[in-house]
Amino acid sequence: MAEQAPKSVLFVCLGNICRSPIAEAVFRKLVTDQNVSDKWRIDSAATSTYEVGNPPDYRGQNCMKKHGVPMNHVARQVPYLNLKVHACVLCYSGSLTAVLFLPGTWAGHQIQEL
């Protein structure tokens, strides 16, 4: 029997230093605590290049530390050409969702606005 491919989720926000890396860290902790991390590929990215290469905002890092959630992240932009590898893309505003549907990018049915 063939081994099942891991599920994948990509959290997307504007700069990839606040909302999406926090969501990535929390989701990663949840699947790790449930011993199913080998069944998931979890990532986050930005629609912009404003913060590429920067660490998460210090307030998010402090919050994650306070709650015992490990966070190891460097901001990056959404990999538009490789977006189809994600089974689910979760966006944090309508304008971000719209960016992912621009001509030449991915217009998949698995993009959800939060």
N, C-alpha and C positions, 0 to 999 in steps of 0.2 A: 504494500500500500504506500502511495506517495505521501511524503511529509507535507503537511499543510503549511503554506506560506504565512509568515507573520502578518497580522493586521497592521495597518499603519494609520497614523493620525498626524496632521500638521496643524499647529495653532498659529494663526496669523494676526499680527497687529501692525500698526504704522511703523514703529521703530525697532521692534524686537528687543526692547530693554525693560518693559513693564509687564503688560498683560500676557503676551504669548509665552515668554520664558517662565512666568509664574505658573501658568496653566500647564506647560510642559513638565515643570518640576513636580507639581502636585499630582498630575496624572501618572508620571513615572513612579512616584512614591506609592501611589495606590496599586499599580500593577505589580510593583516589587513586593509590597506587603501581602499581596494575594498569591505570590509565587507564580505569576504568569508573565513575567517580563520577557521571557524568551518567545512569547507569542505576539509581542507587540514591537513595532518600530515607531518611536515617538520623537517628534521634532517640532521646532518652531522657527519662524522667519518673519521678516518685515516686507511690507510692500514698497517701502522707500529705502534709500541708501543713507539717510541721515545719520544713523547710529552704527553702521556696519563696522565691526571690529571692536566695539565697546562692550564692557561688561554690563550686566543688568543694573538698573537703577538701584542705588544704595537702600532706598526704602523697601523695595521688594526683597532685596537680599536680607535685610534685617528681619522682615516679616517671616521669610522662609526659615531663617535661623531660629527665631522665636518659637516656631511650630515644629522644629525638627525635620524640616524638609530640605534635603540636599539640593543645591543648585550650582551647576557648573556650566556656564554658558557664555558664548561670545556672539553678539548680534550679527546677523547675516540677512541677506535679501532672499525672498522667495525664489527658489530655483524654477523659474517659469518653464524652461525647456524640459524639466524633469518632474513636473508637477503630477503627472499621471500616475506616478508610482505610489501616491498616497490614496488610500481608500476613502479617507474622509479629511476634508479641509475645513477647519472651524475659524471663522472670521469674527472680529470684535466690533464691526460697524458696517453699515450698508455701503459706505463709500469704499471700504476695503474690498468688499465682495465685488463691487463694480469693477475695480482695478483688475481683479483676476479674470474678468470676462472681456477685457479689451481685445481687439483683433490681434491675432498672432499669439495669444496666450491660451491657457486651458479654459474651456467652457464646460467642464464636467458637471455631472448631476450630483456629485457628492459634496459640493460646497454648501456649508450651513453658516448662517449669520447668528451670532450670539447676542 
